[in-house]
Amino acid sequence: MQPSFWHEKWASKQIGFHLGEVNPLLIEHWPQLNVASGASVFVPMCGKSLDLCYLAEQGLEVVACELNQAAVEQFFTDNELSVEVQTLGEHTRYCTEQITLYQGDLFTLPTHLTAHCTAFYDRAALIAWPEAMRQQYVKQLAKLIAPQSIGLLITLDYPQAALNGPPFAVSDDWVMANMSEYFEIERLRCDDVLAQNPRFISKQVPWLTESVYRLVRKG
Ligand SMILES: C[S@@+](CC[C@H](N)C(=O)[O-])C[C@H]1O[C@@H](n2cnc3c(N)ncnc32)[C@H](O)[C@@H]1O
């Protein structure tokens, strides 16, 4: 998707992807990864997700990236966090004691800013890309995190022809075929979530599943 697509979504408050709570799947599955307290976790395309707060509460250093400035500012004001702001080339760094959020394009984020991250969390980032861009995103994510990094990936799958994304349908086959070059992949669960998604029901999407993967960066 072009940056303008997301800037328009944020400007018009069409942010149906934003959850008003920490993602229950994160709470359920993150502890299984056994990420050591004090480790750094990278969260690409984070929006103003409360998941950042959950990860910080686990004693982790959170490093995140988000394109839209209003989203970044809302994250810090909504959570009453005072923040230091610094311009770093084409990105702006927003920093609290435990959370560093780079506002700007993930694809131009310098790798030295995230190279110390040994964990990562992707919710609604991979599935925000149409198929033509998805492989490039995977490559960029793999480039930004350290070898052996462990993380969670949450995807949605449905018959793509039934609805225009985002979120785009990402099948288990796609994940295995396109991410195995960079990651060891284990699917932890796959649930039927149609009943909880009225937008998909109203568009008569016949089925909708949500999967959670445990990934380990190869290398
Ligand atoms: C579907 S939302 C998901 C947000 C968040 N992960 C969540 O769970 O609420 C995708 C986010 O990616 C951001 N985004 C899109 N393209 C980006 C890019 N090239 N670099 C960084 N962020 C981007 C959008 O502004 C949007 O906030």
The ligand as an SDF file (V2000), in Angstrom:
LIG
                    3D

 27 29  0  0  0  0  0  0  0  0999 V2000
   -3.1230   -2.5610    9.8050 C   0  0  0  0  0  0  0  0  0  0  0  0
   -2.2330   -1.3540   10.7050 S   0  0  0  0  0  0  0  0  0  0  0  0
   -1.6550   -2.3060   12.0860 C   0  0  0  0  0  0  0  0  0  0  0  0
   -1.1620   -1.4810   13.2360 C   0  0  0  0  0  0  0  0  0  0  0  0
   -0.7350   -2.2920   14.4710 C   0  0  0  0  0  0  0  0  0  0  0  0
    0.2150   -3.3300   14.1530 N   0  0  0  0  0  0  0  0  0  0  0  0
   -1.9190   -2.8500   15.1950 C   0  0  0  0  0  0  0  0  0  0  0  0
   -1.9580   -4.0650   15.4320 O   0  0  0  0  0  0  0  0  0  0  0  0
   -2.8200   -2.0740   15.5670 O   0  0  0  0  0  0  0  0  0  0  0  0
   -0.7990   -1.1350    9.7180 C   0  0  0  0  0  0  0  0  0  0  0  0
    0.0620    0.0460   10.1510 C   0  0  0  0  0  0  0  0  0  0  0  0
    1.2540    0.0820    9.3700 O   0  0  0  0  0  0  0  0  0  0  0  0
    1.5990    1.4320    9.1370 C   0  0  0  0  0  0  0  0  0  0  0  0
    2.4670    1.4230    7.9520 N   0  0  0  0  0  0  0  0  0  0  0  0
    2.0810    1.2540    6.6680 C   0  0  0  0  0  0  0  0  0  0  0  0
    3.1320    1.2920    5.8350 N   0  0  0  0  0  0  0  0  0  0  0  0
    4.2270    1.4840    6.6190 C   0  0  0  0  0  0  0  0  0  0  0  0
    5.6160    1.6190    6.3500 C   0  0  0  0  0  0  0  0  0  0  0  0
    6.0930    1.5730    5.0910 N   0  0  0  0  0  0  0  0  0  0  0  0
    6.4650    1.8080    7.3850 N   0  0  0  0  0  0  0  0  0  0  0  0
    5.9940    1.8700    8.6670 C   0  0  0  0  0  0  0  0  0  0  0  0
    4.6800    1.7430    8.9810 N   0  0  0  0  0  0  0  0  0  0  0  0
    3.8020    1.5550    7.9790 C   0  0  0  0  0  0  0  0  0  0  0  0
    0.2560    2.1200    8.9380 C   0  0  0  0  0  0  0  0  0  0  0  0
    0.3180    3.5100    9.1420 O   0  0  0  0  0  0  0  0  0  0  0  0
   -0.5990    1.3960    9.9720 C   0  0  0  0  0  0  0  0  0  0  0  0
   -0.6140    2.0800   11.2010 O   0  0  0  0  0  0  0  0  0  0  0  0
  1  2  1  0
  2  3  1  0
  2 10  1  0
  3  4  1  0
  4  5  1  0
  5  6  1  0
  5  7  1  0
  7  8  2  0
  7  9  1  0
 10 11  1  0
 11 12  1  0
 11 26  1  0
 12 13  1  0
 13 14  1  0
 13 24  1  0
 14 15  1  0
 14 23  1  0
 15 16  2  0
 16 17  1  0
 17 18  1  0
 17 23  2  0
 18 19  1  0
 18 20  2  0
 20 21  1  0
 21 22  2  0
 22 23  1  0
 24 25  1  0
 24 26  1  0
 26 27  1  0
M  CHG  2   2   1   9  -1
M  END
$$$$
